[in-house]
């Protein structure tokens, strides 16, 4: 069914308005995200637990840097922010989507943000997880193998 010129013009104006609204929403989200990112990373880091490779549970020392996968926490956060953090490579969403995992880069950034703020008790909390520094900086056998394979190609 052919549209009249007025109907076509109205529809075009509606599309432009919707596009401008979505761009404005995206701009506001990005402005908020710049403030929320460090806060989210810090809260996620502080509410997490350590995650080790469950396939290596028979090791005598399963809680070692080579067996450390990252930290996990319950997923109750804003989906847009979680998706953005995942897109930046700081988080991994589990298959159940009930928990999230923060990888080493996310942990590094969260710890740096926590070190920069001046809140009572933060220093103690970081000291309790001081071993994370070793875990974050540990070069794992899998990482070394991957590097060698990339160099050979």
N, C-alpha and C positions, 0 to 999 in steps of 0.2 A: 504494500500500500504506500503510495507516494505521499510525502509530507509537503505541506505548504512551506513556502519560504519562511514564514513566521515560526512555524513549528520547528523547522530545521535550525533556525537561529536560536530559539529558546533552548533546544537540546544542546547545541554547541556551547551556549553560555553556561548551562548546567554542568557540562563536562569540565569547562575551564574552572568554574567555582569549586567543583569537587577536587580537581587537581591542586588548586591553590590551597584548599583546606588541608589536603593530605601533606603537602609540602610544609605547611605551617606546623602541623602536628609533628612531622619528622624533625623539623628544626628545634621545636620545643623539647622533644625527646632527647635529642643530641645534647642540648644545653643541660638538661637534667642529668643525663648519663655521665657527663664529665664530673659532676659532683657526686653522683651516686656510686660510680664504679669503685672508688677507693673504700667507701663505706660498706658496700656489699662484700668486697673481697675481705675486708677485716672481719665482718660479722661471720662470713662463711668460714674463714680460717679459725676463728675462736670457737665456733660451735661444731667443729669437726672431730673426727676420730681417724687414726692412722689406718691405712689399708695396705695389706701385704699380699703378695702373690699366693693365692689359696692352693695352687698346684704344687707349691714347694713346702707344704706344711710338715713334711716328714724330715725336714732339715733340723739339725740340732739347734741352730740359732736362726729361726725363721724371721726374727725381728732384726734384720741387718740391712744396711744401705742397699745392697744388691737386690734384695727381695722387696723393697719398698716401692709401692706403686703411686702413692700420693695420699691425699686425705679425702674422706667422704663426709657428707652431711646431708640432712634431710632436705628435700626440695619443697620449699614453701615460699619461694621468692617470686617476684614479678617475672613472668615469662619473657617479656621483651628484653629485660636486662640480662636474664640468664642466657637467652639466645644470643645476645650481643657478646657476652663474655665467652660463650662457646665459639662464636665466629672469630674472636680474637685469639683463640687457641689457649685460653686460660682454664676452661672447664671442659668436662666430658659428661654427657648425660647418659645415665645407665639405661639399660634396655627396659627396666621396669619403670623408669622415670620417677621413682620414689626417692632415689638418692642421686646426688651429683658427686663428681670427683673433681677435685682441684689438682691440676698437674703441677710439676715443679716450677714452671714459670709463674703460674698463678700464686703459688705459695711464696715465691721470691717477692713478687709485687706486694702481696698482702703483708708479709713481714716488714718490708720497707715502709709501707704506709703506717703500720703500727709503730715503728721506730720513730717516725716523724711527728706523731701526735703526743701531746703531753697530758695523758690521763693517768690518774692514780691506778696502780695495779698492772698497767700494760707491761712494764719492765719485768715484773714477776712472771706474768703469763708467757712472755717470750723466753725467759730463762727456763721455764718448765719444758719448753719445746726446743731448746737449744740444739738438740740432736738433729732437728730438721735441716739446719744449715749443712751439716755433713751429708745428710740424705740428698738434699737438693743438688749439691756439688759433686756427688759421687759419680764416677764414670763407670757405667754398668757394662758388662760383657756384651749385652745385646746392642748397646749404643756403639761400642767399639767395632763390633762386627758389621753393623750397618754402615759406619763410616768407611771401613775398608772396602766394602762392596761398591759404594758410591765412587770411591777413588779409582777403582779398577775399571769402571764403566766409562 
